[in-house]
Amino acid sequence: MFVNVGRRLSEQAARTPEAIAVVETLGRGPDGRFRYRQTTFRELDDDSSRIAAGLIAEGLPRGARTVLMVYPGIDFISLVFALFKAGAVTVLIDPGMGRGPLIRCLRDVQPEAWIGVPKAHAVRAVLRWLFPRPRCLVTVGTRLFWGGTTLDRLRRTPTAAEVPVAVAPNDPAAIIFTSGGTGPPKGVLYTHGNFDAQVDQIRQHYGIAPGEIDLPCFPMFGLFNCAMGVTAVIPLMDASRPAKADPQAIIQTANDWRVTQAFASPAVWRNVGAYAAKQGARIPSLRRVMSAGASVPIEVLEQMLACIAPEGDMFTPYGATEALPVASISAREVLGETAAATRAGNGVCVGRRFPGIRWKIIRIVDGPIATLDQAEELPQGEIGELIVAGPVVTSRYVTRVEANAWAKIADGNRLWHRMGDVGYFDKHDRFWICGRLVHRVETAQGTLYPEPCEAVFNAHPWVARSALVGIGQRPNQTPVIVVELNSEHSPLSSADRLRLFDELAAEASRHPHTAAIRHFLIHPKFPVDVRHNAKIARDQLARWAAGKIRLKLQ
C-alpha cells in the first residue's frame, strides 16, 4: 500500500496549484508593518520534489535518520516534505531543551545525514567526535569548512528521481523527541501511517476545510496545514520559547492575513488573551483557536473567546508526543459545564476521544505491564492510569529503548500506550485528568493528585498558580503546596506572607482531599517545560521545596 505522506502535498498542489501554501513573516519594514514572503502549493510541491531528488542524488539512502535543524518557515516545511518524499526519516529535536540534553539526543539517535543552518553545522563540526561522519550534509545558508552541499544547490536538481518514493504505512517517517518533562527526552518513531491518520483525524474532527488560513505557533502544525490544503502563516516568534512571544505581533499577523484558525501553547494564548483584554484588541476573522501541551486556565479561555469571532470557539486537544490527538473539548463546553467541577477539585476534563482512539483506565502500577491481561481495568469514576490505542498511537521509542517496557502494553497485534496521566471517565465517556502518574503524592493518609488539590489553592486571589509536590519517599511523603503569586501581589511583606499561609491552610482544611496539607511555600517563578513553556517542572520544584522544608523544620 502506497502511503507516503508527502503525496498529500502533491495532491493538494494538483487541486489548487495557485493557492497560497505558506506565508513566512520576515520582520517589520520602515512603516512598522510586517513584511512577508509566500509560496503557492504548486511552488512548494515542485520545490520539495527537487530537494528530494537532490538528496537522492547526493546518496541519501531510504530510511536514513536525518537531523533537521532549520528555523520555522518555508524552507523548514519544504525540507520536511522533501524528506518524506525521499523516504528518509526526519529527526526533530527541540533546541529549547538546552545544549546538554540536545547533544545527548543527537548522540542517542546517531544521525546518518544532517540538514541545518550554519550555526548547527558549526556545533556539529566542533563536536564531531560524538557523531560518525554523516553520509549527507546540507547547509541552509552559507556553507563554510564542514563540506557537503547546500540547499540552493539541491534546488537546482532536475526532478529525474521518482518522488515521492513508495513506502508502506509502517515505514518510518520521523523521530520526534519528547520534551523531557518527566524524564530524559526520548525519540518517538512516527510512521507514514501515523502521520496519515493524524491528518485525517484532525481535519475531520474539527471540520477543517481547504482554503482556510492558519497561524501555527508550533512548527509541526504548519505541516498538517499543507497536507490539508490550509494556508500556514508562520509568525515572527521564537518557537522554542513560546512564553516570550509578542502578543501584539501575533494579533497583527493574524489580522494582516485574516486567519480563520490558530494553534499555540497555553503560554502564548495567556499573553495574547491578557493583551487583548487590556488593549481591546480583537481578531474578528478567527473562528477556531487550538491549544495543547498543558491545561489552559479558565480565564485564558474566557479572554480568547472575547477577542475572536462571535461564532468562534477554542479547543484544547489532548495527547502526547507518543499519541496525538487523543481527545478534545471546546472552551464553550468547559465554561458552560465542566469549569465549576474543576474549581471544586474534580480534575480537568479534556473531553471525548477522537473516533480512531480506544481507551481504558487501569489500576495504577509502578512498573512495566507486559500484556493487557495483566492490567486491571477500572470502572467509571475511579482514578487510574489512562491507556490508549489507535492509528495515531506510535509503537516504540528508538532511543532510551528501555522505556518501551514501561510505556507499551501488548494486546495481540495491537499495542496500547500508557499515557502516564491519571484520572477517570465520567458518565459521558469524557476523561478527567488528575495529574501525571509520577506526580501523585502518597502519604500515610492516602494518595493526593495535583489537579484536584491545586484547584483549591488557585482560587485564592493572590495566587497565579500552585503546584502540589511530595517530600520524601512513597508511601510516606509529606505534601507541600508551592504557589506562584500574581504580579500585583509580589513580593509580599512578612505580615502578608503569614496571612497568605494562614488563609491557604484554612482553605485546605475545608476539603477532605486537601485536609492533610499543612506546608506552603512561595516560589518566585515556576520552572516550566521547554516545548510549551506551560507544564510545571514539578520534579525541580520538589527538590527546591525539600530544601526549604528541611530548613523550616530545623
C-alpha positions as CSV (number, residue, x, y, z in Angstrom):
1,M,0.0,0.0,0.0
2,F,1.4,3.4,-1.1
3,V,1.1,5.8,1.8
4,N,3.9,8.3,1.6
5,V,2.5,11.3,3.5
6,G,4.4,13.6,1.1
7,R,1.9,12.7,-1.6
8,R,-0.7,14.8,0.3
9,L,1.1,17.9,-0.7
10,S,1.3,16.8,-4.4
11,E,-2.4,16.0,-4.4
12,Q,-3.2,19.4,-3.0
13,A,-1.0,21.1,-5.5
14,A,-2.9,19.4,-8.3
15,R,-6.2,20.6,-6.9
16,T,-5.3,24.2,-6.0
17,P,-1.9,25.0,-7.6
18,E,-2.0,28.8,-7.2
19,A,-3.4,28.9,-3.7
20,I,-1.0,30.2,-1.0
21,A,0.5,27.3,0.9
22,V,2.9,29.1,3.3
23,V,3.5,32.7,4.4
24,E,6.7,33.5,6.3
25,T,7.0,36.6,8.4
26,L,10.3,38.3,7.7
27,G,10.3,41.3,10.1
28,R,9.0,44.9,10.2
29,G,9.5,47.4,7.4
30,P,10.2,51.1,7.9
31,D,6.5,51.8,8.3
32,G,6.3,49.4,11.2
33,R,4.3,46.8,9.3
34,F,5.4,43.2,8.9
35,R,6.9,42.1,5.6
36,Y,6.2,38.6,4.3
37,R,7.2,36.1,1.7
38,Q,5.0,33.4,0.4
39,T,4.8,30.3,-1.8
40,T,1.9,28.5,-3.5
41,F,1.1,24.8,-3.3
42,R,2.5,24.2,-6.7
43,E,5.7,26.0,-5.9
44,L,6.1,24.2,-2.6
45,D,5.4,20.8,-4.2
46,D,7.9,21.5,-7.0
47,D,10.5,22.8,-4.6
48,S,10.2,19.8,-2.2
49,S,10.3,17.4,-5.1
50,R,13.6,19.0,-6.5
51,I,15.1,18.9,-3.0
52,A,14.1,15.2,-2.6
53,A,15.7,14.4,-6.0
54,G,18.8,16.3,-4.9
55,L,19.0,14.4,-1.7
56,I,18.7,11.1,-3.5
57,A,21.4,12.2,-6.0
58,E,23.6,13.1,-3.1
59,G,23.4,9.5,-1.9
60,L,20.9,9.8,0.9
61,P,19.6,6.3,1.4
62,R,16.0,5.5,2.1
63,G,15.3,5.3,5.9
64,A,18.4,7.4,6.7
65,R,18.0,9.3,10.0
66,T,18.3,12.9,9.0
67,V,18.6,15.7,11.6
68,L,16.8,18.8,10.6
69,M,17.8,22.0,12.4
70,V,16.3,24.8,10.4
71,Y,14.2,27.8,11.6
72,P,10.4,27.6,11.1
73,G,9.4,29.0,7.7
74,I,9.1,28.0,4.0
75,D,12.5,26.2,4.0
76,F,11.6,24.1,7.0
77,I,8.2,22.9,5.6
78,S,9.7,22.3,2.1
79,L,12.5,20.3,3.6
80,V,10.3,18.1,5.7
81,F,8.1,17.2,2.7
82,A,11.3,16.6,0.7
83,L,12.5,14.1,3.3
84,F,9.1,12.4,3.3
85,K,9.2,12.2,-0.5
86,A,12.8,10.8,-0.4
87,G,11.8,8.1,2.1
88,A,14.2,9.5,4.7
89,V,13.5,9.7,8.4
90,T,13.3,13.3,9.7
91,V,14.8,13.8,13.2
92,L,13.2,16.7,15.1
93,I,14.7,17.9,18.4
94,D,13.5,21.0,20.2
95,P,16.5,23.3,20.5
96,G,14.9,25.0,23.5
97,M,15.7,21.9,25.7
98,G,19.3,23.3,26.2
99,R,22.7,22.3,24.9
100,G,23.3,19.3,27.1
101,P,20.1,17.4,26.5
102,L,20.2,18.4,22.8
103,I,23.7,16.9,22.4
104,R,22.6,13.7,24.2
105,C,19.6,13.3,21.9
106,L,21.8,13.7,18.9
107,R,24.3,11.2,20.2
108,D,21.5,8.7,21.0
109,V,19.8,9.0,17.6
110,Q,23.1,8.6,15.6
111,P,22.1,10.5,12.5
112,E,23.2,9.4,9.0
113,A,22.5,12.8,7.5
114,W,22.4,16.4,8.7
115,I,20.5,19.4,7.3
116,G,20.8,22.6,9.2
117,V,21.7,26.3,9.3
118,P,25.4,27.2,9.6
119,K,25.3,27.5,13.4
120,A,24.0,23.9,13.7
121,H,26.8,22.6,11.4
122,A,29.4,24.6,13.3
123,V,28.3,22.9,16.5
124,R,28.3,19.5,14.8
125,A,31.8,20.1,13.5
126,V,33.2,21.2,16.9
127,L,31.7,18.0,18.5
128,R,32.4,15.8,15.5
129,W,34.0,13.0,17.7
130,L,30.5,12.4,19.2
131,F,29.0,11.5,15.8
132,P,30.2,9.3,12.9
133,R,30.6,11.4,9.8
134,P,27.2,11.7,8.2
135,R,26.7,10.4,4.7
136,C,25.0,13.6,3.6
137,L,25.5,17.2,4.8
138,V,23.3,20.0,3.6
139,T,23.7,23.6,4.7
140,V,20.7,26.0,4.7
141,G,22.6,29.2,4.1
142,T,26.4,29.8,3.6
143,R,28.5,26.6,3.7
144,L,31.9,27.0,5.4
145,F,34.6,24.5,6.2
146,W,32.4,21.5,7.0
147,G,31.8,20.3,3.4
148,G,28.7,18.8,1.9
149,T,26.3,20.7,-0.3
150,T,23.8,23.5,0.1
151,L,20.0,23.8,-0.1
152,D,20.4,26.2,-3.0
153,R,22.3,23.6,-5.0
154,L,19.8,20.9,-4.2
155,R,17.0,23.2,-5.5
156,R,18.8,23.2,-8.9
157,T,18.5,19.4,-9.2
158,P,16.3,18.2,-12.1
159,T,13.4,16.1,-10.8
160,A,14.6,12.9,-12.6
161,A,14.1,10.7,-9.5
162,E,10.7,9.2,-8.9
163,V,9.3,11.1,-5.9
164,P,7.5,10.5,-3.7
165,V,9.1,7.1,-3.3
166,A,6.8,4.2,-2.4
167,V,6.6,3.5,1.3
168,A,4.3,1.3,3.4
169,P,2.2,2.5,6.3
170,N,4.6,1.1,8.9
171,D,7.7,2.5,7.3
172,P,9.4,5.2,9.4
173,A,8.9,8.8,8.6
174,A,10.2,10.8,11.6
175,I,11.8,10.6,15.0
176,I,10.3,13.3,17.3
177,F,11.7,13.8,20.8
178,T,9.6,14.1,23.8
179,S,10.1,17.3,25.8
180,G,11.7,15.5,28.8
181,G,9.2,16.9,31.3
182,T,9.1,13.6,33.3
183,G,12.5,12.1,32.4
184,P,15.2,12.2,29.7
185,P,13.9,13.1,26.2
186,K,13.1,10.0,24.2
187,G,13.0,9.6,20.4
188,V,9.5,8.6,19.3
189,L,9.3,6.8,16.0
190,Y,6.5,8.1,13.7
191,T,5.5,6.1,10.6
192,H,3.9,7.4,7.4
193,G,0.7,5.7,8.6
194,N,0.8,7.6,11.9
195,F,1.1,10.9,10.1
196,D,-1.6,10.0,7.6
197,A,-4.0,9.1,10.4
198,Q,-3.2,12.3,12.3
199,V,-4.1,14.5,9.3
200,D,-7.4,12.7,8.8
201,Q,-8.4,12.7,12.4
202,I,-7.7,16.4,13.0
203,R,-9.3,17.5,9.7
204,Q,-12.5,15.5,10.2
205,H,-13.0,16.2,13.9
206,Y,-12.6,20.0,13.6
207,G,-14.2,20.3,10.2
208,I,-11.1,22.0,8.7
209,A,-11.6,22.8,5.1
210,P,-9.2,23.6,2.2
211,G,-8.8,27.4,1.8
212,E,-8.7,28.2,5.5
213,I,-5.8,30.3,6.9
214,D,-4.0,29.1,9.9
215,L,-1.5,30.7,12.3
216,P,0.6,27.8,13.6
217,C,2.8,28.9,16.5
218,F,4.3,25.4,16.7
219,P,6.2,24.3,13.6
220,M,4.7,20.8,13.3
221,F,1.2,22.2,12.7
222,G,2.4,24.0,9.7
223,L,3.0,20.6,8.1
224,F,-0.6,19.5,8.9
225,N,-1.9,22.6,7.2
226,C,-0.1,21.9,3.9
227,A,-1.4,18.3,4.0
228,M,-5.0,19.7,4.4
229,G,-4.9,22.5,1.8
230,V,-4.8,25.2,4.5
231,T,-2.5,28.3,4.3
232,A,0.1,28.3,7.0
233,V,1.1,31.8,8.2
234,I,4.3,31.4,10.2
235,P,4.5,34.2,12.8
236,L,7.7,36.0,13.9
237,M,8.5,34.3,17.2
238,D,11.0,32.0,18.8
239,A,9.1,28.7,18.6
240,S,11.4,27.3,21.3
241,R,10.3,30.0,23.8
242,P,6.5,30.4,23.2
243,A,6.1,32.2,26.6
244,K,8.2,35.1,25.1
245,A,6.0,35.6,22.0
246,D,5.0,39.2,21.5
247,P,1.1,39.2,21.7
248,Q,0.8,42.4,19.7
249,A,2.8,40.8,16.9
250,I,0.7,37.6,17.0
251,I,-2.5,39.7,16.7
252,Q,-1.1,41.9,14.0
253,T,0.0,39.0,11.8
254,A,-3.4,37.2,12.4
255,N,-5.3,40.3,11.3
256,D,-3.0,41.0,8.3
257,W,-3.9,37.6,6.9
258,R,-7.4,37.3,8.3
259,V,-6.6,33.9,9.8
260,T,-9.5,31.6,10.5
261,Q,-7.6,29.2,12.7
262,A,-4.6,29.4,15.1
263,F,-2.6,26.9,17.2
264,A,-0.3,27.7,20.1
265,S,0.7,26.6,23.5
266,P,-1.3,27.9,26.6
267,A,1.7,30.2,27.3
268,V,1.1,32.1,24.0
269,W,-2.6,32.4,24.5
270,R,-2.2,33.6,28.1
271,N,-0.2,36.5,26.8
272,V,-2.5,37.2,23.8
273,G,-5.6,36.9,25.8
274,A,-4.4,39.3,28.5
275,Y,-3.1,41.8,25.9
276,A,-6.4,41.7,24.0
277,A,-8.4,42.2,27.2
278,K,-6.2,45.2,28.3
279,Q,-6.0,46.9,24.9
280,G,-9.4,46.0,23.5
281,A,-7.7,44.2,20.6
282,R,-9.6,41.6,18.5
283,I,-9.1,39.0,15.7
284,P,-12.5,39.1,14.1
285,S,-11.8,36.5,11.4
286,L,-10.5,33.9,13.9
287,R,-13.1,31.1,14.3
288,R,-11.1,28.2,15.7
289,V,-8.4,28.5,18.3
290,M,-6.5,25.4,19.4
291,S,-4.0,24.9,22.3
292,A,-2.2,21.8,23.6
293,G,0.7,20.9,25.8
294,A,-0.8,21.7,29.2
295,S,-4.2,22.6,30.8
296,V,-5.5,26.0,29.6
297,P,-6.6,28.2,32.6
298,I,-10.3,29.1,32.6
299,E,-9.6,32.8,32.5
300,V,-7.5,32.3,29.3
301,L,-10.4,30.5,27.7
302,E,-12.7,33.4,28.6
303,Q,-10.3,36.1,27.3
304,M,-9.7,34.3,24.0
305,L,-13.4,33.8,23.3
306,A,-13.9,37.5,23.9
307,C,-11.4,38.5,21.2
308,I,-12.3,36.2,18.3
309,A,-15.3,35.9,16.0
310,P,-18.6,35.7,17.9
311,E,-19.3,32.3,16.5
312,G,-15.8,31.1,17.2
313,D,-14.6,28.6,19.8
314,M,-11.4,27.4,21.4
315,F,-10.4,23.8,21.5
316,T,-7.9,22.0,23.7
317,P,-6.8,18.8,22.0
318,Y,-5.3,16.3,24.5
319,G,-2.5,13.9,23.7
320,A,1.3,13.4,23.9
321,T,4.3,13.1,21.6
322,E,3.6,9.4,21.5
323,A,-0.1,9.7,20.8
324,L,-1.8,12.7,19.3
325,P,-4.7,13.5,19.1
326,V,-6.4,11.5,21.8
327,A,-9.3,13.7,23.0
328,S,-10.7,17.2,22.7
329,I,-13.1,19.6,24.4
330,S,-14.3,23.1,23.5
331,A,-14.0,26.2,25.6
332,R,-17.8,26.7,25.5
333,E,-18.3,23.2,26.9
334,V,-15.7,23.9,29.6
335,L,-17.1,27.3,30.6
336,G,-20.7,26.1,30.4
337,E,-20.4,22.7,32.2
338,T,-17.0,21.4,33.4
339,A,-15.3,24.5,34.9
340,A,-17.4,24.5,38.1
341,A,-16.4,20.9,38.7
342,T,-12.7,21.7,38.1
343,R,-12.8,24.6,40.6
344,A,-14.4,22.2,43.1
345,G,-11.4,19.9,42.8
346,N,-12.7,17.2,40.4
347,G,-9.8,17.4,38.0
348,V,-9.7,18.9,34.5
349,C,-11.9,17.5,31.8
350,V,-10.0,17.0,28.5
351,G,-13.1,15.8,26.6
352,R,-14.2,12.9,24.5
353,R,-11.9,10.7,22.5
354,F,-11.3,11.0,18.8
355,P,-13.2,8.4,16.7
356,G,-10.0,6.4,15.9
357,I,-9.0,6.1,19.6
358,R,-9.7,3.3,22.0
359,W,-9.1,4.0,25.7
360,K,-9.2,2.4,29.2
361,I,-8.5,3.4,32.8
362,I,-6.4,0.8,34.5
363,R,-5.2,0.4,38.1
364,I,-2.0,2.3,38.9
365,V,1.1,0.2,38.6
366,D,4.6,1.5,39.2
367,G,6.4,-0.8,36.7
368,P,6.1,-2.5,33.3
369,I,2.8,-4.2,32.2
370,A,3.8,-6.7,29.5
371,T,0.3,-7.7,28.3
372,L,-3.2,-6.3,28.6
373,D,-4.4,-9.3,30.6
374,Q,-2.0,-8.1,33.4
375,A,-3.8,-4.8,33.6
376,E,-6.9,-4.3,35.8
377,E,-9.5,-2.1,34.1
378,L,-11.3,0.2,36.5
379,P,-14.9,1.2,36.4
380,Q,-16.3,4.7,35.6
381,G,-15.4,7.3,38.2
382,E,-12.4,5.5,39.7
383,I,-9.0,7.2,39.3
384,G,-6.3,5.2,37.5
385,E,-3.9,5.5,34.6
386,L,-5.1,6.2,31.0
387,I,-4.0,3.8,28.2
388,V,-4.8,4.4,24.5
389,A,-4.6,2.5,21.2
390,G,-5.3,3.5,17.6
391,P,-3.7,4.5,14.3
392,V,-2.2,7.8,15.7
393,V,-0.6,5.9,18.6
394,T,3.1,5.3,17.9
395,S,4.6,1.9,18.5
396,R,8.0,2.5,20.1
397,Y,10.9,4.7,21.2
398,V,14.1,4.3,19.2
399,T,16.3,6.0,21.8
400,R,16.2,5.2,25.5
401,V,14.6,2.0,24.3
402,E,14.4,0.6,27.9
403,A,11.4,2.9,28.3
404,N,9.4,0.8,25.8
405,A,8.8,-1.9,28.5
406,W,7.3,0.8,30.8
407,A,5.2,2.6,28.1
408,K,3.8,-0.1,25.9
409,I,1.3,-2.9,26.6
410,A,0.9,-5.8,24.1
411,D,-2.6,-6.9,23.2
412,G,-2.3,-9.5,20.4
413,N,-1.4,-7.5,17.2
414,R,-2.3,-4.2,19.0
415,L,-0.1,-2.1,21.2
416,W,-1.5,0.2,24.0
417,H,0.4,3.2,25.1
418,R,0.4,4.2,28.7
419,M,-0.2,8.0,28.7
420,G,1.4,8.5,32.2
421,D,-1.7,10.6,33.2
422,V,-4.1,9.6,36.0
423,G,-7.7,10.4,36.0
424,Y,-11.2,8.9,35.5
425,F,-14.0,8.6,33.0
426,D,-17.4,10.3,33.6
427,K,-20.8,9.0,32.5
428,H,-20.3,10.8,29.2
429,D,-17.1,8.8,28.5
430,R,-15.0,12.0,29.0
431,F,-11.6,11.8,30.6
432,W,-10.9,14.0,33.6
433,I,-7.2,14.3,34.2
434,C,-6.0,14.5,37.8
435,G,-2.3,14.8,37.1
436,R,0.8,12.9,36.0
437,L,1.3,9.4,37.4
438,V,4.8,10.3,38.6
439,H,3.5,13.5,40.3
440,R,1.0,11.9,42.6
441,V,1.8,12.2,46.3
442,E,1.4,9.2,48.5
443,T,1.0,9.9,52.2
444,A,0.2,7.8,55.2
445,Q,-3.4,9.1,55.0
446,G,-3.8,8.4,51.3
447,T,-2.9,9.5,47.7
448,L,-3.2,13.1,46.6
449,Y,-3.4,14.2,42.9
450,P,-2.1,17.5,41.6
451,E,-5.1,18.9,39.6
452,P,-7.8,18.4,42.3
453,C,-5.6,19.7,45.1
454,E,-4.2,22.7,43.2
455,A,-7.7,23.9,42.1
456,V,-8.5,24.7,45.8
457,F,-5.5,27.0,46.2
458,N,-5.6,28.5,42.7
459,A,-8.9,30.2,43.7
460,H,-7.1,32.5,46.1
461,P,-6.9,36.0,44.6
462,W,-3.2,36.4,45.3
463,V,-2.2,33.1,43.6
464,A,-1.4,32.9,39.9
465,R,-0.9,29.1,40.1
466,S,0.1,26.4,42.5
467,A,1.8,23.0,42.5
468,L,1.5,20.0,44.7
469,V,4.8,18.3,45.4
470,G,5.8,15.4,47.7
471,I,8.8,15.4,50.0
472,G,10.3,12.0,51.0
473,Q,9.6,8.5,49.7
474,R,6.3,6.9,48.9
475,P,4.1,5.9,50.7
476,N,5.1,8.3,53.5
477,Q,5.5,11.5,51.6
478,T,4.9,14.9,53.1
479,P,2.6,17.0,50.8
480,V,3.6,20.6,50.1
481,I,1.8,23.3,48.1
482,V,4.1,25.7,46.3
483,V,2.5,28.9,45.0
484,E,3.5,31.5,42.4
485,L,1.9,34.9,43.1
486,N,0.1,37.2,40.8
487,S,2.4,40.1,39.7
488,E,0.3,42.7,41.6
489,H,0.8,40.8,44.9
490,S,4.5,40.0,44.5
491,P,6.6,40.4,46.6
492,L,4.7,40.1,49.9
493,S,5.6,41.7,53.2
494,S,6.3,39.3,56.1
495,A,2.9,40.0,57.5
496,D,1.1,39.4,54.2
497,R,3.1,36.2,53.7
498,L,1.9,34.9,57.1
499,R,-1.6,36.0,56.2
500,L,-1.5,34.1,52.9
501,F,-0.2,30.9,54.5
502,D,-3.0,31.1,57.2
503,E,-5.7,31.5,54.5
504,L,-4.3,28.7,52.4
505,A,-4.2,26.4,55.4
506,A,-7.8,27.3,56.4
507,E,-8.9,26.6,52.8
508,A,-7.1,23.3,52.8
509,S,-8.9,22.2,56.0
510,R,-12.3,22.8,54.3
511,H,-11.8,20.0,51.7
512,P,-11.3,16.3,52.5
513,H,-8.8,15.8,49.7
514,T,-6.5,18.7,50.9
515,A,-7.0,18.5,54.7
516,A,-3.7,16.7,55.1
517,I,-1.7,19.6,53.5
518,R,0.0,21.8,56.1
519,H,3.1,23.1,54.4
520,F,3.1,26.1,52.0
521,L,5.9,27.8,50.1
522,I,6.1,30.7,47.7
523,H,8.3,30.3,44.6
524,P,9.2,33.5,42.6
525,K,8.7,31.9,39.2
526,F,7.8,28.2,38.4
527,P,10.2,26.3,36.2
528,V,8.3,25.0,33.1
529,D,8.8,22.6,30.2
530,V,11.0,23.7,27.2
531,R,8.5,22.9,24.5
532,H,5.3,24.7,25.5
533,N,6.6,26.8,28.4
534,A,3.4,25.8,30.2
535,K,3.8,22.5,32.1
536,I,5.2,23.0,35.6
537,A,8.5,21.2,36.1
538,R,7.4,19.6,39.4
539,D,10.5,17.5,39.9
540,Q,12.6,20.7,40.1
541,L,10.0,22.3,42.4
542,A,10.0,19.2,44.6
543,R,13.8,19.3,45.0
544,W,13.7,23.1,45.8
545,A,10.8,22.5,48.3
546,A,12.6,19.7,50.0
547,G,15.5,22.0,50.9
548,K,13.1,24.7,52.1
549,I,11.1,22.4,54.3
550,R,14.2,20.9,55.9
551,L,15.4,24.3,56.8
552,K,11.9,25.2,58.1
553,L,11.8,22.2,60.3
554,Q,15.3,22.6,61.8
